[in-house]
């Protein structure tokens, strides 16, 4: 089946867990910059890294980049607790994946 599974529009069946979380989606540290895999012209899989403030993000969630309207799936997640000093509440780092084209 051909689809744009995470393109712009928010389907009605999605449940919003958190909104307006301060976050950055960039290239993974220690890996190739913004890995993109092209499966013979059928699909493109892009893997990036998300860093955000603490929230209830879990592995099965999807993240909406409000700047460009792209939905990402979570491939891995690590929650870092704060150090207990000042305003340090900790943060979350996660791998995010965007797939365009053939979806099996």
N, CA, C and O of each residue as an XYZ file, in Angstrom:
416
protein
N       0.840     -1.166      0.000
C       0.000      0.000      0.000
C       0.892      1.238      0.000
O       1.874      1.295      0.740
N       0.560      2.215     -0.814
C       1.286      3.464     -0.824
C       0.564      4.460      0.066
O      -0.658      4.599      0.004
N       1.335      5.149      0.896
C       0.729      6.111      1.815
C       1.778      7.100      2.282
O       2.979      6.845      2.192
N       1.326      8.187      2.763
C       2.181      9.152      3.439
C       1.732      9.099      4.899
O       0.937      9.932      5.334
N       2.244      8.115      5.662
C       1.672      7.802      6.960
C       1.784      8.909      7.999
O       0.970      8.953      8.922
N       2.736      9.782      7.888
C       2.921     10.791      8.913
C       2.881     12.187      8.321
O       3.513     13.098      8.855
N       2.159     12.374      7.240
C       2.142     13.669      6.577
C       1.121     14.589      7.218
O      -0.044     14.228      7.383
N       1.560     15.751      7.569
C       0.814     16.894      8.033
C      -0.491     16.768      8.762
O      -0.594     17.276      9.878
N      -1.488     16.132      8.216
C      -2.809     16.117      8.820
C      -2.854     15.197     10.032
O      -2.333     14.082      9.998
N      -3.476     15.671     11.096
C      -3.629     14.848     12.287
C      -4.933     14.061     12.172
O      -6.009     14.657     12.225
N      -4.864     12.731     12.016
C      -6.085     11.940     11.938
C      -6.895     12.064     13.223
O      -6.343     12.317     14.294
N      -8.183     11.889     13.109
C      -9.077     12.061     14.248
C      -8.849     11.027     15.357
O      -9.213     11.278     16.506
N      -8.255      9.874     15.037
C      -8.105      8.830     16.045
C      -6.859      8.990     16.912
O      -6.608      8.140     17.766
N      -6.085     10.028     16.728
C      -4.892     10.236     17.544
C      -5.265     10.950     18.835
O      -6.060     11.890     18.831
N      -4.688     10.500     19.928
C      -4.930     11.102     21.236
C      -3.708     11.934     21.622
O      -2.596     11.407     21.651
N      -3.888     13.199     21.913
C      -2.783     14.083     22.267
C      -2.431     13.881     23.738
O      -3.275     14.054     24.617
N      -1.175     13.512     23.996
C      -0.693     13.285     25.355
C      -0.105     14.572     25.929
O      -0.335     14.895     27.095
N       0.655     15.308     25.112
C       1.278     16.551     25.562
C       1.422     17.486     24.364
O       1.639     17.037     23.239
N       1.301     18.773     24.611
C       1.461     19.772     23.552
C       2.422     20.855     24.020
O       2.642     21.049     25.216
N       2.989     21.558     23.037
C       3.862     22.705     23.302
C       5.041     22.349     24.217
O       5.386     23.109     25.122
N       5.648     21.193     23.968
C       6.839     20.774     24.703
C       8.060     21.356     23.990
O       8.198     21.229     22.774
N       8.926     21.983     24.746
C      10.150     22.552     24.167
C      11.035     21.404     23.695
O      11.415     20.540     24.485
N      11.365     21.397     22.389
C      12.096     20.265     21.817
C      12.903     20.676     20.597
O      12.656     21.711     19.977
N      13.883     19.829     20.269
C      14.708     20.007     19.071
C      14.812     18.656     18.385
O      15.104     17.648     19.028
N      14.573     18.635     17.075
C      14.804     17.434     16.270
C      16.010     17.741     15.402
O      15.982     18.664     14.588
N      17.079     16.956     15.581
C      18.316     17.205     14.837
C      18.950     15.884     14.444
O      18.297     14.841     14.485
N      20.203     15.923     14.067
C      20.900     14.706     13.642
C      21.404     13.948     14.859
O      21.751     14.563     15.867
N      21.451     12.613     14.783
C      21.948     11.821     15.907
C      23.426     12.072     16.177
O      24.196     12.307     15.246
N      23.821     12.025     17.428
C      25.222     12.163     17.813
C      25.910     10.823     17.605
O      25.370      9.783     17.980
N      27.094     10.841     17.013
C      27.862      9.618     16.834
C      27.387      8.728     15.699
O      27.868      7.604     15.556
N      26.458      9.207     14.897
C      25.973      8.442     13.752
C      26.030      9.327     12.521
O      26.349     10.513     12.608
N      25.719      8.743     11.380
C      25.667      9.540     10.169
C      24.578     10.591     10.316
O      23.532     10.335     10.912
N      24.827     11.761      9.775
C      23.884     12.869      9.919
C      22.564     12.568      9.232
O      22.517     12.387      8.015
N      21.494     12.515     10.010
C      20.150     12.335      9.470
C      20.042     11.177      8.508
O      19.719     11.382      7.338
N      20.301      9.973      8.962
C      20.293      8.783      8.108
C      19.020      8.725      7.269
O      17.909      8.871      7.780
N      19.208      8.511      5.985
C      18.071      8.388      5.077
C      18.287      7.142      4.235
O      19.308      7.015      3.560
N      17.331      6.224      4.271
C      17.455      4.977      3.512
C      16.387      4.950      2.432
O      15.202      5.126      2.713
N      16.814      4.728      1.196
C      15.888      4.667      0.076
C      15.781      3.226     -0.371
O      16.769      2.642     -0.816
N      14.595      2.639     -0.261
C      14.371      1.236     -0.624
C      13.943      1.143     -2.079
O      12.759      0.956     -2.359
N      14.866      1.268     -2.996
C      14.580      1.082     -4.415
C      13.482      1.980     -4.948
O      12.711      1.565     -5.814
N      13.397      3.189     -4.454
C      12.385      4.121     -4.914
C      11.004      3.877     -4.324
O      10.065      4.611     -4.630
N      10.864      2.847     -3.473
C       9.570      2.535     -2.879
C       9.276      3.384     -1.649
O       8.147      3.833     -1.452
N      10.299      3.603     -0.820
C      10.092      4.401      0.380
C      11.407      5.026      0.838
O      12.495      4.564      0.493
N      11.272      6.077      1.614
C      12.427      6.738      2.211
C      12.199      6.768      3.715
O      11.170      7.252      4.187
N      13.168      6.245      4.465
C      13.117      6.218      5.930
C      14.190      7.168      6.444
O      15.376      6.983      6.169
N      13.770      8.187      7.191
C      14.692      9.169      7.750
C      14.724      9.027      9.261
O      13.682      9.055      9.915
N      15.936      8.873      9.824
C      16.107      8.714     11.266
C      16.844      9.923     11.826
O      17.914     10.289     11.339
N      16.264     10.542     12.854
C      16.848     11.713     13.489
C      16.802     11.543     15.004
O      16.363     10.505     15.500
N      17.251     12.556     15.738
C      17.238     12.527     17.200
C      16.366     13.650     17.728
O      16.384     14.763     17.202
N      15.611     13.356     18.760
C      14.764     14.322     19.452
C      15.342     14.549     20.839
O      15.681     13.590     21.534
N      15.459     15.809     21.251
C      15.805     16.164     22.620
C      14.708     17.096     23.102
O      14.407     18.095     22.448
N      14.100     16.770     24.260
C      12.983     17.590     24.733
C      12.945     17.660     26.255
O      13.629     16.912     26.954
N      12.126     18.580     26.738
C      11.880     18.690     28.173
C      11.157     17.438     28.652
O      10.556     16.725     27.849
N      11.211     17.162     29.955
C      10.512     15.990     30.487
C       9.017     16.031     30.173
O       8.377     17.076     30.289
N       8.474     14.887     29.778
C       7.044     14.745     29.508
C       6.725     13.252     29.561
O       7.594     12.445     29.889
N       5.499     12.884     29.244
C       5.064     11.487     29.331
C       5.301     10.720     28.035
O       4.508      9.841     27.700
N       6.351     11.020     27.308
C       6.659     10.361     26.037
C       7.030      8.900     26.276
O       7.843      8.591     27.147
N       6.426      8.006     25.494
C       6.744      6.577     25.565
C       7.031      6.047     24.154
O       6.752      6.718     23.160
N       7.581      4.858     24.084
C       8.056      4.266     22.832
C       6.971      4.145     21.764
O       7.285      4.203     20.575
N       5.721      3.981     22.144
C       4.639      3.782     21.176
C       4.015      5.088     20.682
O       3.121      5.058     19.836
N       4.470      6.227     21.194
C       3.914      7.520     20.794
C       4.432      7.950     19.428
O       5.412      7.413     18.910
N       3.746      8.932     18.864
C       4.231      9.633     17.685
C       4.419     11.090     18.073
O       3.702     11.617     18.923
N       5.390     11.730     17.442
C       5.713     13.123     17.730
C       5.388     13.950     16.495
O       5.771     13.589     15.383
N       4.688     15.051     16.687
C       4.389     15.977     15.599
C       5.359     17.145     15.665
O       5.429     17.838     16.680
N       6.105     17.368     14.594
C       6.953     18.552     14.468
C       6.047     19.693     14.022
O       5.664     19.759     12.854
N       5.705     20.584     14.934
C       4.735     21.645     14.630
C       5.273     22.654     13.623
O       4.496     23.416     13.048
N       6.584     22.676     13.396
C       7.167     23.602     12.427
C       6.853     23.184     10.990
O       6.540     24.032     10.154
N       6.935     21.877     10.695
C       6.707     21.428      9.317
C       5.551     20.438      9.177
O       5.267     19.990      8.066
N       4.877     20.086     10.276
C       3.716     19.213     10.211
C       4.016     17.748      9.978
O       3.124     16.999      9.578
N       5.243     17.315     10.215
C       5.625     15.919     10.006
C       5.469     15.134     11.302
O       5.866     15.592     12.373
N       4.879     13.935     11.186
C       4.788     13.017     12.316
C       5.971     12.063     12.287
O       6.361     11.585     11.221
N       6.545     11.784     13.454
C       7.657     10.845     13.612
C       7.247      9.744     14.580
O       6.527     10.000     15.545
N       7.700      8.530     14.327
C       7.559      7.429     15.279
C       8.796      7.397     16.154
O       9.864      7.848     15.739
N       8.664      6.871     17.354
C       9.790      6.769     18.283
C      10.475      5.424     18.064
O       9.812      4.387     18.082
N      11.803      5.423     17.856
C      12.533      4.165     17.685
C      13.261      3.757     18.964
O      13.459      2.566     19.202
N      13.660      4.720     19.786
C      14.274      4.457     21.088
C      14.069      5.696     21.951
O      13.834      6.788     21.434
N      14.158      5.522     23.270
C      13.939      6.635     24.173
C      14.759      6.445     25.447
O      14.835      5.343     25.992
N      15.375      7.543     25.918
C      16.126      7.545     27.169
C      15.720      8.788     27.942
O      15.755      9.899     27.415
N      15.333      8.590     29.204
C      14.941      9.714     30.055
C      16.081      9.996     31.031
O      16.510      9.112     31.772
N      16.567     11.245     31.024
C      17.642     11.660     31.897
C      17.075     12.498     33.040
O      16.483     13.550     32.796
N      17.245     12.049     34.280
C      16.721     12.825     35.410
C      17.556     14.081     35.640
O      18.720     14.147     35.245
N      16.951     15.071     36.281
C      17.670     16.295     36.611
C      18.728     16.031     37.672
O      18.692     15.013     38.363
N      19.660     16.949     37.790
C      20.745     16.808     38.747
C      20.388     17.366     40.126
O      21.199     17.321     41.052
N      19.173     17.889     40.252
C      18.715     18.370     41.550
C      19.203     19.755     41.930
O      19.028     20.184     43.071
N      19.810     20.459     40.989
C      20.301     21.801     41.307
C      19.636     22.830     40.401
O      19.637     22.682     39.179
N      19.080     23.853     40.993
C      18.502     24.955     40.223
C      17.329     24.528     39.378
O      16.430     23.833     39.850
N      17.339     24.950     38.113
C      16.230     24.699     37.203
C      16.381     23.407     36.404
O      15.589     23.160     35.495
N      17.372     22.579     36.715
C      17.618     21.363     35.951
C      16.570     20.307     36.270
O      16.635     19.663     37.317
N      15.602     20.124     35.370
C      14.549     19.126     35.542
C      14.848     17.859     34.752
O      14.047     16.924     34.761
N      15.975     17.817     34.079
C      16.311     16.679     33.248
C      15.818     16.889     31.830
O      15.341     17.968     31.477
N      15.940     15.836     31.012
C      15.478     15.910     29.631
C      15.285     14.501     29.089
O      15.626     13.511     29.736
N      14.732     14.441     27.892
C      14.511     13.175     27.195
C      15.255     13.220     25.871
O      15.241     14.237     25.177
N      15.903     12.118     25.523
C      16.474     11.953     24.191
C      15.799     10.738     23.567
O      15.581      9.721     24.227
N      15.474     10.863     22.284
C      14.795      9.756     21.594
C      15.189      9.740     20.128
O      15.508     10.775     19.543
N      15.161      8.561     19.549
C      15.321      8.431     18.110
C      13.952      8.564     17.472
O      12.986      7.962     17.941
N      13.859      9.348     16.401
C      12.586      9.503     15.704
C      12.766      9.091     14.247
O      13.820      9.310     13.650
N      11.717      8.490     13.687
C      11.759      7.951     12.331
C      10.575      8.492     11.547
O       9.448      8.528     12.040
N      10.850      8.914     10.310
C       9.797      9.366      9.389
C       9.905      8.515      8.131
O      10.981      8.405      7.542
N       8.777      7.906      7.713
C       8.763      7.051      6.521
C       7.804      7.640      5.509
O       6.663      7.971      5.831
N       8.285      7.769      4.267
C       7.453      8.241      3.149
C       7.488      7.176      2.065
O       8.527      6.560      1.827
N       6.359      6.961      1.412
C       6.318      6.024      0.300
C       5.638      4.734      0.664
O       4.611      4.745      1.342
N       6.197      3.604      0.221
C       5.615      2.281      0.440
C       5.663      1.926      1.910
O       6.728      1.924      2.526
N       4.499      1.626      2.468
C       4.405      1.233      3.870
C       3.817     -0.163      3.912
O       2.720     -0.395      3.402
N       4.540     -1.092      4.516
C       4.042     -2.471      4.565
C       3.383     -2.767      5.894
O       2.906     -3.880      6.113
